Amino acid sequence: MSRAFVKEDGGGEALPERPVSTERNLVTRRGLALIEQEVARQREAVAAATARSERDAVAAASRELRYWSARRASAEPVDPPGEGDVITFGMAVLLEDEGGRARRFRIVGEDEADPKLGRIAWISPVARALTGKWIGDEISLPVGTMTIIDVDPAPEPVPDD
């Protein structure tokens, strides 16, 4: 067999670093707690993989730990205002389309975003279109024009460890 197909050290390919966003790392209190939980989880994963002498698992967990540690170090917690109708970071917004179908979004940090659950990153086009708007305003989205019918400034609960 050609030596070109044999790994010298027996290890796998080095994992590339996870890209870290160049945007400000705005986070909700919930998002900050989730980042801190992930840092702790990855520390435990590194320790467990090290104890088992699993180099690939150590490398993967170390990569994740570096990413989440960087995100924790750059996190800027932002609390939504306790009241008000102007849409800002952390708020939940209820929209209605022309057919009466409603859609709810909460504007959150990048790492906390989960569009399927209605959590959208503050840098997303939809969040940018909503920010600064009021109840009754209309916004144009790829799915059509929607009207803002309600705003909830209350923050989401912080998850337990």
C-alpha positions as CSV (number, residue, x, y, z in Angstrom):
1,M,0.0,0.0,0.0
2,S,1.2,3.5,-0.8
3,R,2.3,5.5,2.2
4,A,0.1,8.4,0.9
5,F,-2.9,6.6,2.4
6,V,-1.5,5.8,5.8
7,K,-1.7,8.2,8.7
8,E,1.6,8.6,10.5
9,D,0.3,9.3,14.0
10,G,-2.8,7.1,13.8
11,G,-5.0,10.1,14.8
12,G,-7.8,11.6,12.8
13,E,-7.9,14.9,11.0
14,A,-7.7,18.0,13.2
15,L,-11.1,19.6,13.6
16,P,-11.3,23.2,12.3
17,E,-12.3,25.8,14.8
18,R,-16.0,26.7,15.0
19,P,-16.5,30.1,13.4
20,V,-17.3,32.8,15.9
21,S,-19.6,35.6,14.7
22,T,-18.1,39.0,14.2
23,E,-21.3,40.6,15.4
24,R,-21.8,41.8,19.0
25,N,-22.7,38.9,21.2
26,L,-26.0,40.2,22.6
27,V,-27.6,37.6,24.8
28,T,-30.7,37.3,26.9
29,R,-30.4,36.2,30.6
30,R,-31.7,32.8,29.4
31,G,-29.1,32.7,26.6
32,L,-26.3,33.5,29.0
33,A,-27.4,30.7,31.3
34,L,-27.4,28.3,28.3
35,I,-23.9,29.4,27.3
36,E,-22.7,28.9,30.9
37,Q,-24.3,25.4,31.0
38,E,-22.6,24.5,27.7
39,V,-19.2,25.6,29.0
40,A,-19.7,23.4,32.1
41,R,-20.9,20.5,30.0
42,Q,-17.9,20.7,27.6
43,R,-15.4,20.9,30.6
44,E,-17.0,17.7,31.9
45,A,-16.7,16.1,28.4
46,V,-13.0,17.1,28.1
47,A,-12.3,15.6,31.6
48,A,-14.2,12.4,30.8
49,A,-12.6,11.9,27.4
50,T,-9.2,12.6,28.9
51,A,-9.8,9.9,31.6
52,R,-10.7,7.4,28.9
53,S,-7.6,8.5,26.8
54,E,-9.9,9.2,23.8
55,R,-7.9,11.7,21.8
56,D,-10.6,12.4,19.2
57,A,-13.2,12.9,21.9
58,V,-10.8,15.2,23.8
59,A,-10.2,17.2,20.6
60,A,-13.9,17.5,19.8
61,A,-14.9,18.5,23.3
62,S,-11.9,20.9,23.6
63,R,-13.0,22.6,20.3
64,E,-16.5,23.0,21.7
65,L,-15.1,24.3,25.0
66,R,-13.0,27.0,23.2
67,Y,-16.1,28.1,21.2
68,W,-18.4,28.4,24.2
69,S,-15.7,30.0,26.3
70,A,-15.2,32.6,23.7
71,R,-18.9,33.2,23.4
72,R,-19.2,33.5,27.2
73,A,-16.2,36.0,27.3
74,S,-17.8,38.2,24.7
75,A,-21.5,37.9,25.9
76,E,-23.3,41.2,26.5
77,P,-26.4,40.5,28.6
78,V,-29.3,42.7,27.6
79,D,-32.6,42.8,29.5
80,P,-35.7,43.8,27.6
81,P,-37.5,46.9,29.0
82,G,-40.1,45.9,31.6
83,E,-42.8,47.6,29.6
84,G,-43.4,49.4,26.4
85,D,-44.6,48.7,22.9
86,V,-41.4,49.6,20.9
87,I,-39.9,46.3,19.8
88,T,-36.4,45.7,21.1
89,F,-34.0,42.8,21.8
90,G,-35.4,40.1,24.1
91,M,-39.1,40.9,23.4
92,A,-41.7,38.5,22.0
93,V,-43.8,39.8,19.1
94,L,-47.1,38.4,17.8
95,L,-47.7,39.0,14.1
96,E,-50.7,38.3,12.0
97,D,-50.9,37.9,8.3
98,E,-53.7,39.1,6.0
99,G,-55.4,35.7,6.3
100,G,-55.6,36.0,10.1
101,R,-52.8,33.4,10.8
102,A,-50.6,34.4,13.7
103,R,-46.9,33.9,14.2
104,R,-44.9,34.6,17.4
105,F,-41.2,35.5,17.4
106,R,-38.8,36.4,20.2
107,I,-35.7,38.3,19.4
108,V,-32.7,36.6,21.0
109,G,-28.9,36.2,20.7
110,E,-27.3,34.2,17.9
111,D,-26.5,31.1,19.9
112,E,-30.0,31.0,21.4
113,A,-31.8,31.3,18.1
114,D,-34.1,28.5,17.1
115,P,-36.5,29.6,14.4
116,K,-38.7,26.5,14.7
117,L,-39.4,27.5,18.2
118,G,-39.9,31.2,17.2
119,R,-36.6,32.4,18.6
120,I,-34.9,34.5,16.0
121,A,-31.4,36.0,16.2
122,W,-31.3,39.7,16.6
123,I,-29.2,40.0,13.4
124,S,-31.7,38.1,11.3
125,P,-33.6,40.0,8.6
126,V,-37.0,39.4,10.4
127,A,-35.6,40.7,13.7
128,R,-34.1,43.7,12.0
129,A,-37.4,44.4,10.3
130,L,-39.2,44.2,13.7
131,T,-36.8,46.2,15.8
132,G,-38.1,49.7,16.5
133,K,-41.6,49.0,15.3
134,W,-44.8,49.4,17.3
135,I,-48.1,47.5,17.7
136,G,-50.2,48.2,14.6
137,D,-47.2,48.6,12.3
138,E,-46.9,46.4,9.2
139,I,-43.8,44.7,8.0
140,S,-43.0,43.0,4.7
141,L,-41.6,39.5,5.1
142,P,-40.9,36.8,2.5
143,V,-44.3,35.2,3.4
144,G,-46.1,38.5,2.9
145,T,-47.2,41.5,4.8
146,M,-47.8,41.0,8.5
147,T,-49.2,43.3,11.2
148,I,-47.8,43.5,14.7
149,I,-50.7,42.8,17.0
150,D,-49.0,42.3,20.4
151,V,-45.6,42.8,22.1
152,D,-44.5,40.9,25.3
153,P,-41.5,42.6,27.0
154,A,-41.3,39.9,29.7
155,P,-38.1,37.9,29.5
156,E,-38.1,34.1,29.1
157,P,-37.3,32.2,32.3
158,V,-33.7,31.3,32.9
159,P,-33.2,27.5,32.7
160,D,-32.0,25.6,35.8
161,D,-28.7,23.9,35.7
